[in-house]
Amino acid sequence: MEDEDCNHSSQCHSWSKKEIDILLELVIENKNLLEGKYGLLVTEANKRKNGRRLWQP
């Protein structure tokens, strides 16, 4: 079954409710981590924002 927005040279994926629920759960968990709801999370973006780098590659 093809979606109207799909072109004929590519396959389209129809998302199941279970897949959508899993993706939504991951998005919410990621948002909570970035907001620090599960403790301090030091990201590269936060280190640059604070003007310091704790880890040098």
C-alpha positions as CSV (number, residue, x, y, z in Angstrom):
1,M,0.0,0.0,0.0
2,E,1.5,3.3,-1.0
3,D,1.0,6.7,0.6
4,E,0.0,9.6,-1.6
5,D,3.2,11.5,-0.6
6,C,5.5,8.6,-1.6
7,N,7.2,8.5,-4.9
8,H,7.3,5.3,-6.8
9,S,11.1,4.8,-6.5
10,S,11.1,4.7,-2.7
11,Q,9.4,2.5,-0.2
12,C,7.1,4.1,2.3
13,H,6.7,2.9,5.9
14,S,3.4,2.8,7.6
15,W,4.0,3.3,11.3
16,S,2.2,1.0,13.7
17,K,0.8,2.3,17.0
18,K,3.4,0.3,18.9
19,E,6.2,1.9,16.8
20,I,4.8,5.4,17.4
21,D,4.4,4.7,21.1
22,I,8.1,3.5,21.3
23,L,9.3,6.6,19.5
24,L,7.2,8.9,21.6
25,E,8.6,7.3,24.8
26,L,12.1,7.8,23.6
27,V,11.5,11.4,22.7
28,I,10.0,12.1,26.1
29,E,12.9,10.3,27.9
30,N,15.5,12.2,25.8
31,K,13.7,15.5,26.6
32,N,13.7,14.7,30.4
33,L,17.4,13.8,30.2
34,L,18.3,17.0,28.5
35,E,16.3,19.0,31.1
36,G,18.2,17.3,33.9
37,K,15.2,15.5,35.4
38,Y,17.3,12.4,36.1
39,G,20.4,14.2,37.4
40,L,23.2,16.2,35.8
41,L,23.8,15.5,32.2
42,V,26.8,17.1,30.7
43,T,26.5,17.4,26.9
44,E,29.0,18.9,24.4
45,A,26.6,21.7,23.8
46,N,26.3,22.5,27.5
47,K,30.1,22.5,27.9
48,R,30.5,24.9,24.9
49,K,27.7,27.1,26.3
50,N,29.5,27.3,29.7
51,G,32.8,28.1,27.9
52,R,34.6,25.0,29.2
53,R,35.5,21.7,27.8
54,L,36.0,18.9,30.3
55,W,37.1,16.3,27.7
56,Q,39.5,16.9,24.9
57,P,39.5,14.5,22.0
